[in-house]
Each structure stands twice: as structure tokens, then as C-alpha cells.
Amino acid sequence: MSVIKDWTGRSNKLERIWLLAKIEFKLRYYENKLGLFWALLKPIMDICIYYIVFKIVLKSDVPSFASFLFIGLIIWNFFVESTSGTIQILSSKKYLYEYTNMNKLEIYISTLLSNSIGFFFNFFMFLVFYNYFEKESVGLAAENVWILALFVNLFILSLGVSLLLSNIYIIAKDITQIWLVFTTFLFFLSPIFFNLRTFKDALPSFDYGNPLAGIIINARRVMMEGKGPDMVLLTWDFGYAIFLLLAGLVSLSKLGSKAAEKL
Amino acid sequence: MKNTIAITAKNISKTFHITEDSHNTVKHRLFNIFNPPRQKMVEAIKMVSLEIRRGECIGLLGRNGCGKSTLVKLLAGVFPSDTGYLTINGSTMLMNIGVGMSHELTARENIYVSSSLLGLKIKEVDAIFDEIVDFAELREFVDTKIKFFSSGMVARLAFSIAVKAGADIMFLDEIFAVGDMKFQEKAIKVFESSWIQGKTVVLVSHSMDVIKKYCQRAGFMKNGEMKFFGDTDTAIQLYLEDNQ
């Protein structure tokens, strides 16, 4: 709790977080010729691969399959970038806390905010694609607003996992490889490219066991089916996210305080 | 009374656990579960208590390896203390030869990030930006990544940010070795004329002249212990005796 108390006590913290997020974003996307389109390129390439494999070769019966993949992949990519991409954050951003008593939580939030800019850019592209190019589109609906709540859920979940992983990294450097294997496993256990019915038949109740699956399922409901989110699933997913965030904050307080001397 | 205190430390200590083998992977830990690493304990700081008031300049003296730098890192909130408690009222900045800056960022970005870390708002940084650049004599390189700078240029930039932005509590570890002779003269002039006044400063130096000139109180350290904390002349005397 001291971490949060200390953080809210500073006057220019929001400005600082935004400044760090902007610089992070610039470093990631504006130091190459394609700029922000790098953020879009990855989901587009993934969509092409999965579309060829599942729609053309395996004849998947999922309607609006490209959009179905698009929304699933941008959520998945945000999660992976915010977790795998931040495992070494306490080492790569050591310059920020090595000589000052800055609260380390700001480093995480600014990095995730920077990823959020990429996410919303991709989300905007999804909206354009779904509404103007998708033949079976149901169009815009009031339920679309729920995506904001789902994003908050995704942000908290990613922040919690990021805090846990990067603090474990201080004492176990091979967490990077372990997490890589785990994310590959998680990727195939999330309904990213197979339809929900197949997923639920094969893995009953697993949508409640995998928080990322729940977020993807609900995102498709609110964006592509014109329905509200499955409230039970949403509650479970918020529960997971908050639990992981609390665990992450404890690890930051216990392990993260030793980052300056151990890394 | 509380507002006049910058740092309160009560029985703080720091022990480093140095292992011979690198037990920093899951694999290594699992394979050596019944063969724990041999640890060497180094007691860097032993039960130090002190209080630093706002606006005070404190000197820290002691021979190499006595724990000055570790104590400074504890007081700056960079290292956590193993025992006791520590209260820091305000932002801190630790300055020595290598000051926290990203080599992937330009001088301009580093000025904004570092100043923001020191508690300044963006508008306040805008107002002092030119002064920082001019003082560091880096006008032509303001949009160059600092990885292309020489170590002297980086140190000058860090010093200039510290001079113009400054944290509430500054820890200066042998900073008068920064830059070339011309820059050193300029730095000392600024330090003497305005900077030190009203700031809480903890000064680590082997130069008795520097400590005597600027510090109202000083501490003498030996083997991780604060042997004396108080009058500057006495601390200097003890340090000189220890060197004989």
C-alpha cells in the first residue's frame, strides 16, 4: 500500500507518466521508416496467415472471419507486448530509478500507456475495416461502448502480469524463456482463431479459467454481435485482473525494492 | 517541526549477500535445491541513525570502502534498508560521475525526463530549458542522442540539469571532478554563489577544503559505522587521524 500512497502524493506524476509514455512510443515507432504502421503490420500479417490456414485451407465456418481474427489479435498483441515486452523493464529503465527515489510503478504505467496508443490505433483500423469492408458487418451499436470497460480489464490484467514477471526477473533471469513457452500455450488456449462453440466443447468452462479468453469473447460480443458482455465472465475477468494486480504490487514492494542493487 | 526535517534515519543498516555461484535462474535453483550457494555477508552499513534538516549541507567523510556511497543510496531511497526506518520528505537526486540518463534519448528528451523526475512540471522545464542547454554548452547537440556524446559532455549535461532543476534533497558524490577545468571553475562558481543556499545537500568528498567550506555538519564513517556525526571540524580531525 505504501507504493500507491507514495505515488499519489506527487504533484507532477500524471505529466511525467504521459511524458515517459510519449517518449517510449516515439522510440518504438518513429525510429523506423514505417512509423506507426509497424503497430498495424503485425496484426495484419498474423491475420493473413491465420486467414489462409483456417478459412481457405481448413474451411472454418466462422462468419466475418477476418474481423473475428482482427479483434482477437489486437487484444492478444497488447497483452503479449505488455507482458513479454516488459519482463526486463527494471533493467532497461534502471536509469530512471537508480539515482532518484522515483516510484517504479510509474515506469510500468507509462509503458502500458504507450502500448495503449498502439492498441487504439489498431482498434480504430478495426472499426474502419469492420464497418466499411466487412460484408457481414452488423454495424455500429450502443453496446460497442463496453469495449472501454473490457480494455480497462485488459490493462489491469497486463499491468499485474507485467509487475509479477519483471520482479521475478530480478531473482530468476530465465523467466523470459519460461513465459515465452507459457504464452505460446496460452495463445492456443484462447479462442483467437477457432470459433467459440468448438472452444467451449473442447474445453468446458475454460473461458472462466483463462482471463484473456473471457476478454476476447466479450470483445467480439460487444463489437461484432451487437450484444452486451457476458456479465458473469466480465466479473470473473475483473476478479482475475485485480488479484494479479495486487500480487504484482506486492512483488514490486518485496522484490522490486531491491532492483537497484540486484540488476 | 516535521516540515523542517528532510531525512530521518533510525537504526538503518545494509548487508549485501554475495554469492560465489550465480543462482539467478529457475533452472539453477531447481538443480541445486539441496546445494544452496555459499554466501558471503558484507555488512556495508551498521545501525546508522541521523537526522538532516531542510536547507542543511551535510558532509560525509571516510576512507574508501567505509560505506559512504551505500549510505547515500539508502538515504536517497535507491536501496531499501534492512532494519530500522527511514523517512524522506521530498524528491531526491543522487549525483556522481554517472547520472541517470538514457543513452537512447536525445539531450532534449533527457532534460525533460530528468527534470520531471526531479519534480518539475513541463511548463517549468520549458522555462529553464535554454539555461540548462547553455550552461552545459551543448546548444549544437540538443537533438543528438547522448550515446554519441563524450563522457564529459554527458556529465556536463547531468550537472547542468541538477544545477537548474535540482531535487529537494541532493546527494553529491565527488561531483567536482566533472568536465574540463573551465567547466569545473564554472560549476564551482555556481555552486558557491546560489545553488547551495536553501537546498538540502549531502556532500561526499575526499577534499577537506570542500567539506569545510560548505558543510554545517559532517559525519565520519569507518567500517560501515557512523563513528561521529556533528561538528564539521571534529569530523575532519577524525578523518585525518584515521588516514595516518
Interface residues (C-beta under 8 A of the other chain):
Chain A: R10 S11 N12 E15 R16 L19 L20 I23 L27 K94 Y95 L96 Y97 E98 Y99 T100 N101 M102 I171 A172 K173 D174 I175 I178 S257 K258 A260 E261
Chain B: F16 N24 T25 V26 K27 R29 K73 A76 G77 V78 F79 P80 I88 S91 T92 M93 L94 M95 V99 G100 M101 S102 E104 L105 E109 Y112 V113 S116 L117 L118 G119 L120 K121 I122 A167
